């Protein structure tokens, strides 16, 4: 069992300073701190004519400038649209047009969709297996009889 600890039984020791501060240190401290914290004098960001204008006019001017820049970037960034030439349809033979319009084949959205081509695997590019080699490789694979039922 531990003996009870009483703080009153232990005397307090005051640490001795290593050296005394220099004379007048604490009197000069506030001015030193304020000299380091003081903001450096800088020139104003706005021109003098813009500083004389009210804040609401400056806000309106900034928003107009931003909107104008956005509109100019859209206008300059758009490629001019080439009109379709009317002679391209005239080049198609009349019999082919009638055959296309009277055919029973109907197009779906999947027929019109652009499907990306699937890249070939590295084995097709480098190994170039023949049909009998592939058939032998597939026949050598173990099959699960339950999956075939």
Helices and strands as residue ranges (DSSP letters): G 7-9, H 25-37, H 48-51, H 55-77, H 87-90, H 94-102, H 109-112, H 122-126, H 131-140, H 145-148
